[in-house]
Amino acid sequence: MALLNTNGILQEINQTALSFIDAKRETLVGSFFWEIPWATRSKKIQAQLKSVVSKAIEGELARCEVEVQRYDGQLTMLNFLFTPISNAQGEIAWILAEGRDLEQQLSYLSLYDQLTELPNRHLFMEYLEKAMERAKENENYHLAVLLIDLDRFRVINGSLGHDIGDWLLMEIGKRLQSCLDEKNILARSGGDEFIILLDDIADFAEATHLAETINEVLGRPFSMIGYDIVILCSIGIVYYIGQEEGAQLLRDADAAMYRAKQKGKSGYAVFHRRMRRELVSRLQMETDLLQAAEQQNFVLVYQPQIDLISKQVVAMEALIRFRHPQKGLISPDDLFIQALEDTGIIIPIGEWVLQTACRHLRACWNAGLLIKRISVNLSAHQFRHKNLIKKIITFLESSNLVPQCLELEITESLLLEEAESAINTLRNLKEIGFRVTIDDFGTGYVSLNYLRRFPADALKIDNSFIKGLISSPEDIAITMAIIDMAHALGLAVIAEGVETTEQMAFLREQTCDFAQGYLYATPMEDRAFIEWCKQYSQNP
């Protein structure tokens, strides 16, 4: 077997194919398939091979039978099958065989994943249906399905390249296989998902025990060419209780997997029927957001940030809302953000937020407001996007603003997940002049060493600590420690979620720099915000 790219150039070839044509790998890889030496000995063969490769490039399954002359001079009849495969590069698989062996290899291709050589989803469903039949005939026969989704795998592919990504998938498959007995089935569902059939288990506790083992095994670093890569995964577990169809069982496993993701990285969740309703809600949210993007039903609202010494409005935060036709303005939650990511619209929506925020700051200046900057939250997808800085500069220039006017908020958890690459990105942002704030500080367990290395300007204390001020000794101690630590590192401190005068007085006493919250104002749309600022400036 071999792989061709979409130009027909040979990318890889295995030893079996090399032995058929008695050639060395280095003489073939990098050449157009129809121009490798043994093909060019006959113009007819060359034209025939070029024709079938062209069909495969266009998405067709193409095959031919030709007599070729091997490098040792012998003539042999070979069957060729060219088929598009579903990977990130859109490559073409070339299967080479003698006589009827081609039919066997074609059957293999339809049932097994070409990268990991594990059963594919189609073959897995056959195994699952047979196991379900056995379970229906014996009430003491138990089985479970585990759906494993690799967290942040697209980030690894994007930053380290698809070659390392493919190597990781193969190594992950081997580690997963090492966790299983011979009677259990491991398959690659596609992309960054694997599925496991636990067949004929003694009790359902075996499934949760296996999930814990998998998280432990995959949590050990994968080492390759100087990289130590840690893989986290979310696992959905569903038990077969005698009523579900195979396809429904996988949908239930998928619903459980999403619940595991919501609970946090590297976890698992067992399916419950209420998750079906949650899955329907998630799908409805995705549909609503896609329609909102088409109909421009997103809106920005703005919340002022107050200097606790001067009491003046010095900045504002831009917050996105979804204007639902029945429910009104909806604030984003984890489901909202996840739906934006799953539908693929988080990047264009994020760009719209940045552009609209820049225009609003210019409108505030035109209205005579003395606001220094506007802050915008960056999603993980935006933060990783290669055109992030270029896009932001374009939006700033279109509103005649400078980088110092824009404050970019990045969550502490995002910085933790990708510490080294995040440091480089933050440095690039800082060098241009953007202001950087670490959002939700105190929830992600950033080490002091990392905090010292992150080139940030400010910390925003998570509102969960602000709520406990005055009444909770722990929250008081944590808030005081964050303020002292930040100032010692030269960072400003913003407290969000300030709702009472007692909280505000405590923060001012502790020399917190800025505050925002319902004590001052709820988030407002553009015109309302400008009017509020004008009134507030008269009696701060």
C-alpha positions in Angstrom: 0.0 0.0 0.0 1.1 3.6 -0.6 -0.1 7.2 -0.2 -0.3 9.8 -2.9 -1.0 13.5 -2.3 -3.6 15.4 -4.2 -1.1 16.2 -6.9 -0.4 12.5 -7.6 3.0 12.6 -5.9 4.0 9.5 -4.0 4.3 10.3 -0.3 4.8 7.0 1.4 5.0 3.3 0.4 5.2 0.2 2.6 7.6 -2.7 2.2 5.0 -5.1 0.7 4.4 -2.7 -2.2 8.1 -2.2 -2.7 8.7 -6.0 -2.9 6.1 -6.3 -5.6 7.9 -4.0 -7.9 11.4 -4.7 -6.7 12.3 -1.1 -5.9 13.8 1.0 -3.2 11.8 3.6 -1.3 14.1 6.5 -2.0 13.8 6.0 -5.8 10.0 6.4 -5.6 9.0 8.9 -2.9 8.6 12.4 -4.2 7.9 11.4 -7.8 4.7 11.7 -9.7 3.2 8.2 -9.6 2.9 7.9 -13.4 6.5 9.1 -13.8 8.3 6.5 -11.6 10.8 4.6 -13.8 9.0 1.3 -14.3 5.9 3.2 -15.4 7.7 5.3 -18.0 9.0 2.3 -19.8 5.6 2.2 -21.5 3.7 5.3 -22.6 0.5 3.3 -22.6 0.9 2.2 -19.0 1.9 5.8 -18.0 -1.3 7.2 -19.6 -3.4 4.5 -18.0 -2.0 5.2 -14.5 -2.3 9.0 -14.9 -5.9 8.6 -15.9 -6.9 6.5 -12.8 -5.0 8.7 -10.4 -6.8 11.7 -11.8 -10.1 10.1 -11.1 -9.1 9.4 -7.6 -8.0 13.0 -7.1 -11.5 14.0 -8.2 -12.9 11.8 -5.4 -13.7 8.6 -7.4 -12.7 5.0 -6.5 -10.5 4.0 -9.5 -8.8 0.7 -10.4 -6.9 -0.8 -13.2 -4.8 -3.9 -14.1 -1.5 -3.5 -15.9 1.5 -5.6 -16.8 4.6 -3.9 -15.6 8.3 -4.7 -15.8 10.1 -4.9 -12.4 13.5 -3.5 -11.8 15.0 -7.0 -12.2 13.5 -7.2 -15.8 10.7 -9.6 -15.0 7.1 -8.9 -16.2 4.3 -9.2 -13.7 0.5 -8.5 -13.8 -0.5 -6.1 -11.0 -3.9 -4.8 -9.9 -4.1 -1.2 -8.7 -6.8 0.4 -6.6 -6.8 4.2 -5.9 -9.2 5.5 -3.3 -9.5 8.9 -1.5 -9.1 8.6 2.2 -10.5 10.9 4.9 -7.5 12.5 6.6 -6.4 16.1 7.1 -4.2 16.1 3.9 -6.9 14.6 1.7 -4.5 11.9 0.5 -5.1 9.0 -1.9 -4.5 5.4 -0.8 -2.9 3.2 -3.5 -3.5 -0.5 -3.0 -1.3 -2.8 -5.0 -1.8 -6.6 -5.2 -1.5 -9.6 -7.5 -4.7 -11.2 -8.8 -7.5 -11.8 -6.3 -5.4 -10.4 -3.4 -6.8 -7.1 -4.4 -10.3 -8.1 -3.3 -9.1 -9.1 0.1 -7.2 -5.8 0.5 -10.3 -3.8 -0.7 -12.4 -5.6 2.0 -9.7 -4.8 4.6 -9.8 -1.1 3.6 -13.5 -0.9 4.1 -13.4 -2.3 7.6 -10.1 -1.0 9.2 -8.7 2.4 9.9 -5.7 2.8 7.6 -3.6 4.8 10.1 -3.9 2.8 13.3 -5.0 -0.5 11.6 -7.8 -0.7 14.2 -11.4 -1.6 13.2 -13.2 1.4 11.9 -16.7 2.5 13.0 -18.5 0.3 10.5 -16.8 -2.9 11.7 -17.2 -1.8 15.3 -21.0 -1.6 14.7 -21.0 -5.2 13.4 -19.2 -6.4 16.6 -21.6 -4.3 18.7 -24.8 -5.7 17.1 -23.6 -9.3 17.6 -22.8 -8.6 21.3 -26.2 -7.0 21.7 -27.8 -10.2 20.3 -25.9 -12.3 22.8 -27.0 -10.0 25.6 -30.7 -10.3 24.5 -30.5 -14.1 24.8 -28.8 -14.1 28.2 -29.9 -11.8 31.0 -26.6 -12.3 32.8 -24.6 -11.1 29.8 -23.5 -7.5 30.2 -21.8 -5.1 27.9 -20.8 -1.4 27.8 -19.5 1.1 25.3 -16.8 3.7 26.0 -16.4 6.7 23.7 -13.0 8.4 24.1 -12.5 11.9 22.8 -8.9 13.3 22.9 -9.0 16.8 24.4 -7.2 19.6 22.5 -5.9 17.2 19.8 -6.5 19.8 17.1 -4.1 22.1 19.0 -1.4 19.4 18.8 -2.0 18.9 15.1 -1.9 22.6 14.4 1.2 23.4 16.5 3.3 20.3 16.0 2.1 19.1 12.6 0.1 16.3 11.2 3.0 13.8 11.1 3.4 14.0 14.8 -0.4 14.0 15.2 -0.6 10.7 13.2 2.2 9.2 15.2 0.4 10.1 18.4 -2.8 8.5 17.2 -1.0 5.3 16.5 0.7 5.3 19.9 -2.6 6.1 21.6 -4.2 3.2 19.9 -1.4 0.9 21.2 -1.7 2.2 24.7 -5.5 1.8 24.6 -5.1 -1.8 23.3 -2.8 -2.6 26.2 -5.6 -1.8 28.6 -8.0 -4.4 27.1 -8.6 -8.1 27.3 -8.7 -10.0 24.0 -12.5 -10.3 24.1 -12.9 -6.5 24.0 -12.9 -4.4 20.9 -11.1 -1.2 20.3 -11.9 0.9 17.2 -11.0 4.3 15.8 -14.3 6.1 15.2 -12.6 8.9 13.2 -10.6 12.0 13.8 -9.6 12.1 17.5 -12.2 9.6 18.8 -11.8 6.0 19.8 -14.6 3.6 20.9 -14.4 0.5 23.0 -16.8 -2.4 23.4 -16.5 -4.1 26.8 -18.0 -7.4 26.0 -19.4 -10.0 28.5 -18.3 -8.1 31.6 -19.0 -9.3 35.2 -20.5 -6.0 36.3 -20.7 -2.5 35.1 -18.0 -1.3 37.5 -15.5 -2.7 35.1 -16.3 0.2 32.7 -15.6 2.9 35.2 -12.5 1.1 36.3 -11.3 0.9 32.7 -12.0 4.7 32.2 -9.8 5.5 35.2 -7.1 3.2 33.8 -7.2 4.8 30.4 -6.9 8.3 31.9 -3.9 7.2 33.9 -2.2 5.4 30.9 -2.8 8.2 28.4 -1.7 10.8 31.0 1.9 9.5 30.8 3.9 11.7 28.5 4.4 10.6 24.9 8.0 11.4 24.0 9.1 12.2 20.4 11.9 14.3 18.9 12.3 16.5 22.0 8.6 16.8 22.8 6.9 15.4 25.9 3.2 15.4 25.0 0.6 14.8 27.6 -2.8 13.6 26.3 -6.0 14.2 28.2 -9.3 12.7 27.2 -13.0 12.8 28.0 -14.8 9.5 28.2 -18.5 8.8 27.9 -19.8 5.4 29.2 -23.1 3.8 28.4 -24.4 0.4 29.6 -26.5 -1.8 27.4 -29.8 -2.7 29.3 -31.5 -4.6 26.5 -33.6 -1.9 24.7 -31.4 0.4 22.8 -30.3 0.0 19.1 -26.6 0.1 18.4 -26.7 3.6 16.8 -28.6 4.9 19.9 -26.1 3.4 22.2 -23.3 5.4 20.4 -25.4 8.6 20.6 -25.8 8.0 24.3 -22.1 7.5 24.7 -21.5 10.7 22.9 -23.9 12.6 25.2 -22.0 11.2 28.2 -18.7 12.2 26.7 -19.9 15.8 26.4 -21.0 15.7 30.1 -17.4 14.5 30.9 -16.0 17.5 29.0 -18.2 19.9 31.0 -17.0 18.4 34.3 -13.3 19.1 33.3 -10.5 17.7 31.4 -9.4 14.1 31.8 -12.6 12.7 33.2 -15.5 10.4 32.5 -19.2 10.3 32.8 -21.8 7.5 32.8 -24.9 8.0 30.6 -28.2 8.9 32.2 -31.4 9.4 30.2 -31.5 13.1 31.1 -28.4 13.5 29.0 -30.5 12.9 25.9 -32.4 16.0 26.7 -29.2 17.8 27.3 -27.9 16.6 23.9 -31.1 17.8 22.2 -30.6 21.2 24.0 -27.0 21.4 22.8 -28.1 20.6 19.2 -30.8 23.2 19.5 -28.3 25.7 20.8 -26.0 25.0 17.8 -28.9 25.5 15.4 -29.9 28.8 17.1 -26.4 30.1 17.0 -26.0 29.3 13.3 -29.2 31.2 12.6 -28.1 34.0 14.8 -24.9 34.4 12.9 -26.8 34.4 9.6 -29.4 36.9 10.9 -26.9 39.0 12.9 -28.6 38.4 16.2 -25.5 38.9 18.3 -25.1 42.1 20.3 -22.3 43.5 22.5 -23.0 45.0 25.9 -20.5 47.0 27.9 -19.8 47.1 31.6 -17.7 50.0 33.1 -14.6 49.5 35.1 -14.1 52.0 37.9 -10.8 53.3 39.3 -11.2 52.7 43.1 -9.1 55.8 43.9 -10.4 58.4 41.5 -13.9 56.7 41.2 -13.8 57.5 37.5 -14.7 55.2 34.6 -11.4 54.4 33.1 -12.2 51.3 31.0 -15.0 49.0 30.0 -15.4 45.3 29.2 -17.2 44.2 26.0 -19.5 41.2 26.5 -21.3 39.2 23.9 -25.0 38.4 24.1 -27.3 36.3 21.9 -30.6 38.1 21.1 -32.9 35.1 21.1 -36.3 35.7 19.4 -38.2 34.2 22.4 -35.9 34.3 25.4 -34.4 37.8 24.9 -30.7 38.5 25.6 -28.8 35.3 26.6 -25.5 35.5 28.4 -22.8 33.0 27.2 -22.2 29.9 29.4 -20.1 26.8 28.8 -22.8 25.3 26.5 -22.9 28.6 24.5 -19.1 28.6 24.0 -18.9 24.9 23.3 -21.6 25.3 20.6 -19.8 28.2 19.0 -16.7 26.0 18.8 -18.5 22.9 17.5 -20.3 24.9 14.8 -17.0 26.5 13.7 -18.3 30.1 14.0 -16.3 31.1 17.1 -13.5 32.6 15.0 -15.7 34.9 12.8 -17.9 35.8 15.8 -14.8 36.6 17.8 -13.5 38.8 15.0 -16.9 40.6 14.9 -16.6 41.2 18.7 -13.2 42.7 18.3 -14.2 44.9 15.4 -17.4 46.1 17.1 -15.6 46.8 20.4 -13.0 49.0 18.6 -15.8 50.9 16.9 -17.6 51.4 20.2 -14.5 52.8 21.9 -14.1 55.3 19.1 -17.8 56.2 19.5 -17.2 56.8 23.2 -14.3 59.2 22.5 -16.4 61.0 19.9 -19.1 61.5 22.6 -16.5 63.1 24.8 -15.9 60.2 27.3 -12.5 59.9 28.8 -12.3 56.1 28.7 -8.8 54.8 28.2 -9.4 51.3 26.9 -11.8 48.5 26.2 -11.3 44.9 27.2 -12.3 41.9 25.1 -12.3 38.2 26.1 -10.3 35.9 23.7 -11.5 32.3 23.3 -9.0 29.5 23.2 -9.6 29.1 19.4 -8.9 32.8 18.8 -5.8 32.8 21.0 -4.3 30.0 18.9 -5.3 31.4 15.6 -2.4 32.3 13.4 -4.0 35.5 12.1 -5.0 36.8 15.5 -2.6 39.8 15.7 -3.0 40.7 12.1 -6.8 40.8 12.4 -6.7 42.9 15.6 -4.4 45.5 14.1 -6.7 45.8 11.1 -9.7 46.4 13.4 -7.7 49.0 15.4 -6.6 50.9 12.3 -10.1 51.0 10.9 -11.2 52.8 14.0 -8.1 54.9 14.2 -7.0 53.4 17.5 -3.6 52.3 18.9 -2.8 48.9 20.5 -2.6 50.4 24.0 -6.4 51.1 23.8 -7.2 47.3 23.7 -7.1 45.0 26.6 -7.1 41.3 25.8 -8.5 39.0 28.5 -7.2 35.4 28.6 -8.4 32.8 31.1 -6.0 31.4 33.6 -7.1 27.8 32.6 -6.1 28.5 28.9 -2.7 29.7 30.0 -2.2 26.6 32.1 -3.1 24.2 29.3 -0.6 25.7 26.8 1.9 27.5 29.1 4.9 27.6 26.8 3.1 28.5 23.6 1.0 31.0 25.5 4.0 32.8 26.9 5.3 33.3 23.3 2.0 34.6 22.1 1.7 36.9 25.1 5.1 38.3 24.4 4.2 39.1 20.8 1.1 40.9 21.9 3.0 42.8 24.6 5.7 43.9 22.2 3.1 45.4 19.9 1.6 47.3 22.8 -1.6 45.4 23.7 -2.6 45.2 27.3 -3.0 41.7 28.6 -5.1 40.6 31.6 -5.4 37.1 33.1 -9.1 36.5 33.6 -10.8 34.4 36.3 -7.6 34.4 38.4 -7.6 32.0 41.3 -9.5 29.2 39.7 -6.8 27.5 37.6 -3.9 27.0 40.1 -1.3 28.9 38.1 2.1 28.4 39.8 4.0 31.4 41.0 6.8 30.5 38.5 4.4 30.7 35.6 2.8 33.8 36.9 6.2 35.5 37.0 6.9 34.4 33.4 3.5 35.4 31.9 4.0 38.9 30.4 0.7 40.3 31.6 -0.4 43.7 32.8 -3.2 42.8 35.2 -5.1 40.0 37.0 -8.9 39.9 37.3 -10.0 38.2 40.5 -12.7 35.7 39.9 -16.1 36.8 41.2 -16.5 33.6 43.2 -14.0 35.1 45.7 -15.6 38.5 45.6 -18.9 37.0 46.6 -17.4 35.7 49.8 -15.8 39.0 50.9 -16.9 40.1 54.3 -18.4 36.8 55.3 -15.8 34.1 54.3 -12.4 34.2 56.0 -11.0 32.0 53.3 -12.2 34.3 50.4 -10.9 37.3 52.3 -7.5 35.7 52.8 -7.3 34.6 49.1 -8.3 38.0 47.8 -5.8 39.8 50.0 -3.1 37.4 48.9 -3.9 37.9 45.2 -3.8 41.7 45.5 -0.5 41.7 47.4 1.1 39.1 45.1 0.0 40.9 41.9 1.3 44.3 43.1 4.6 42.7 44.1 4.9 41.4 40.5 4.0 44.8 39.0 0.5 43.8 38.0 -2.7 45.8 38.4 -5.8 44.1 40.0 -9.4 44.2 38.7 -12.2 42.8 40.9 -15.2 41.6 39.0 -18.7 40.9 40.4 -18.6 43.7 43.0 -22.2 44.1 44.2 -22.2 45.8 47.6 -20.6 48.9 49.1 -19.0 46.7 51.7 -17.2 44.7 49.1 -16.1 47.9 47.4 -14.8 49.5 50.6 -12.8 46.3 51.5 -11.2 46.2 48.0 -10.3 49.9 48.2 -8.8 49.4 51.7 -6.7 46.5 50.2 -5.5 48.8 47.4 -7.2 46.9 44.7 -6.9 49.1 41.5 -10.2 48.6 39.6 -13.7 47.2 40.1 -16.7 46.3 38.0 -20.0 44.8 38.9 -23.7 45.5 39.5 -22.9 47.9 42.3 -22.0 50.3 39.6 -23.9 49.1 36.5 -25.2 46.1 34.7 -23.8 45.5 31.2 -25.5 47.9 28.7 -25.8 48.3 25.0 -23.8 50.9 23.2 -26.0 54.0 23.5 -27.2 53.2 27.0 -23.6 52.8 28.1 -22.6 56.2 26.7 -25.6 57.9 28.4 -24.8 56.1 31.7 -21.2 57.3 31.6 -22.2 60.9 31.1 -24.6 60.8 34.1 -22.1 58.9 36.3 -19.3 61.5 35.6 -21.5 64.2 37.1 -21.9 62.3 40.4 -19.3 59.5 40.7 
